[in-house]
C-alpha cells in the first residue's frame, strides 16, 4: 500500500477531513515511537486509512489533543494520541516501506540508499513486533515465488491479498470474521493490481515481472486499455463489489463516513485515474 488508497475530497465532510489530519499526524508520531524518528519519512496515506478503519472496527476510541510536532513547533494542532494500535501500524508501515525499497532495488531502481534510512527502524519493528514482521516477510517470499512462476493476474495478486487478511486478523483479533476477511482480501488485491497497472510501461521497458504484461503482452498500457479495457474494467469492478460486500459484513463501532468515502469513492476514482494514465493528484493534510 503505497499512495493509492485516497479519499475523495469533494465528497469528504469537514469533520472527517479534520479526523483524517489528526490521524495522519498521530500516525507520524506513532512511527517515531515504534521505530525511531528517521522512519517517520515513510509515513503513508494508506496507513492513515488503515488507522481510521481499524480504530473503528476494534472499537478503539481516537483521542485527539492539541500538540506540537517537529513541523509545527510554535502553533499546536489537533493530533491523535499515540496508542498501541497506532504504534503497531507504525511498525507495519516501516516494515512495508523497507521491503518495498528492497523490491525496488532488486528491480533496478536506485533505492539502496533510501533503504538505509529505514534499516534501524526495521530492526526495531522486527524486535518489538515480530509477528507483524514475520507475516510480511512470509508473504513477500510468496509474492516473489508467484512472480518467478510468471503467474496469471489473479494468482500474482493472491500473496498480497492473503497478507492483508492475515494482518487484519492480527489487529482485529476476536473481531475478525468472514466480512473483514473479504474486505481486506479485496483491498490487498486491489493495491497490488492497481500498482501493477500503473507500472505497466515502466516494467515493460525494464523487463520486470508485471502480471498485466505477462498476460496481455501489449506494447504499452495505452494499447492494453484500448484492446482489453473491458476485461480490465471487469476485474476492478469485481473488486469494488467485493469491497462493498466485505463492508456489509463488518461491524463498525463509530461513524464510518471517512472510511466509506475512501473505499466506496476514493478507490474507484483512483482506479479511473490510473486507467486514464493521469498523474496522481496532490493530497494535503496541512491545516
N, C-alpha and C positions, 0 to 999 in steps of 0.2 A: 504494500500500500504506500504509494509514493507520489502523492499530489493529485490523484484523480478523484478522490472522494470529496466532493464540494457541495456547498449549499447553493440554492437558487435565490440570490439576493432580492430580486424584485418581489418575491413571494414570502420573504422571511419577516416575521413580526419583529418589531423593535426589541421586545423583551427577550426574544430568542437570540438576536444578534448580540445583546449585552451578555447573555449567558454564554454564548459561544466565545466571546472575547475573554470572559473571566476563566473559562475552562482552558483556553489556549495558553494564557499566561500562567495559570496554575499548573498545567502540564509541563511548561518550561521549567518552573521551579522544581517540580517533581523529578524531572530528568536529572537536574543538578543534585538533588538529594539522594537519588538512587545510584547515579553513575558518574558524578563529577561535573564540573562546570563546562568543560570543553564539549561534552556530549550534548549540551543544550543546542548547539548549532544544527543538530539533526532533527530538531522539532518539526513535526509534520501536521498538516491539516487533517490527514487521515486519522491519526491517533487522537486528535481532538474530538473528532466524530465518535470514535470508539469510547472515549471518556464519557461523552454525553449518553451514548447508548447503554453502556454497562452500568453507569450510575443508576440509570432509570430501571434497568432490568433486574438489578440486585437490590433495589430499594435503598441505595446509599445516598443520603442527602448531600447536596453540594453546598458547602459552607463558603460564602463569599465575604471577603473582608477587604477593606481599603489597605493596600500595601504598596511599598516601593519595590522596584526591581532595578537591575543594572542599566536598563534603558530609560527608566523613568525614576531618577534618583531624587527629584525635587517634589513633583506632584504625585501623590498617591493615586492609584487606580483600583477599581474592583477586580480582585483576583481570587480565584477558587483556592481554598486552603488545601495544602498538601495532605493527602490521606493515603492509606495503604493501597487503595485501588490505583490511584494516580502514580504512585511510586512503582508499582508493578508494571503499569503501562509505560512508564518512563524507561524501565529496563527493557521491555519488549521493543520499544522504539529504537533504542540503542543497538540491540541485537539485530534487528531487521536492517538498520542502516549499515551496520558492519558487514553483514552478509551481502547486501545489495552492492556495496562498493567492491567487495571481493569478486562478485559475479561480473561487475563492470570491468574490473581489472583483467579478469580471465577472458573477457570478450574483446580485449584490445584497447580499452579506454584508459585514459590517464587518471586512474583512481587510487593508485597505491599510496600517494602522498596524503590524499584526503582520508584514506582509511586509518592512517596513523593517529589522526585526531580522535578516533573512537576506540583505539586499542585498550586504553586503561579502563574506559567506561564499559567496554565489552567484557573485560576480565571481572570487573565488579558485578556486572549483571550475571555472569556465569556462577560467580561465588555466592551471591545473595539470592538469586532467583534461578536455581539450577534446573527446575522443571520447565520453566519458560524457555531457557536457552537450549535445553536438550530437545524440546519439542520442535523448535525452529530448525535446529541442526539436523534432526532426523528427516524432516520433510524437505529440507534443502537437498539432502542426498537423494531422496526420492525424485525430486524435481530434476536433478542432474541426470539421473538414470532414465527418466521418461524422455528427456530431450536427446540423450545419447541414442536412444532407441528410435529416434525420428517419429515420435508418436503423433497421432491424429490431434486435431484441435481439442476435442473433448478429453482425451487421455492426457494430453500435456497439461491441461488446467487442473486435473484432479489433485496432484500433490498440494498445491497452494490452497485449493478449496478445502481439502481434508485438514490441512494445518489450521485453517481458521476455525473449523469445527472443534478440533482438539483444544486450541487456545481458549475458545469460548467456554468450553466445559471447565477449564481450569479456573477461569474468572467467575463463572456463574455458579459453579458447584451444584448444590441441590436444586437450583432454579433453572438449570439446563433442561431441555426437553426436545421433543421432535420439532417443534416450531423454531426454536433457536438454532437447532442443527441445520434446518433448511435455510434459514436466513443467513447464517454465517457461511454455509457452503456456497450459496449463490453469490454472496458478496466476495468471497475469495476467488471464485471462478471468474467473476466479472473483472476484478482487479487484474488478474493475470492476463485475460484475453484483451482487455482494453489497452493494456501496456504493450502487448504483442502487436496489436493492430497499429498503435501509434508509432511503434518502432519498425514497422514493416520495411520501409525504404532503407533505413539505416542497417538493419540486419541483412537485408538482401545484398546490399553493397559490400558488407564486411564478410559475408559468408557465415554469419552466426545462425544458430537454430532459431527459427520462428515458426510456430505451428501453422500460421496462415500461408507463409511462403512454402512450407513443406507440403501443404495440402493443395494449394492452388498454383503456386509457382509462376505467378504473373510478374511482369517486369517492374511494376510499380503499384503502390496502394491505389492510385487513381484508376489504374486498369483493373485491379481486383474489384473495386467497388462498382465499376462500370459493368463488368461481366457477371459478377457474383453477388451484387448488392443485396438481392432478395434473400439469399442464403445467409449472408452475414447478419442482415437485419433480423431474420427469424431467430438466429442464435441468441442475439441480445434480447429480443422480445421475450423469448422463453425465460431468460434470466430475470427480466423485470417481473414476469408472472411469479416466478419462484420467490423473489424478494417480497412481493405483496402477500403471498401465501404464508411465508415464514413469519412476517409481521403479524398476520392474523392469528397465528398460533402461539404468540408470545404474550406474557403478562408484563405490563408496564405499571410502575408504581406512581409515576408523576406525569405531568403534561408531556406529550410526545410530539408537539408541533415541530421542534427543532429536528429531531431525527427523521420524522416523516418528510420534512422538507428536503433533507439530503437524499434519502432513499427513494422517495417517490417522484421527486422533481430534479434534484441535482444530478443524480446518476444518469437518468435518461438524457438530460441536457448535455452532460459531459460526453456521453456516447455519441450524440449527434455531432458535437464539435469535432471529435476525432474522425468520425466518418467523413465529415466535410474537409478535414485537413486544416482547420483553422488553428491558430496559435492559442494557447490557454489564456483565459482572462485572468488578470491580476486580482488576487483576493487580498483584502486588508483586514487587520484586526486592530488598527490604531483607533484610539478614542480622541 
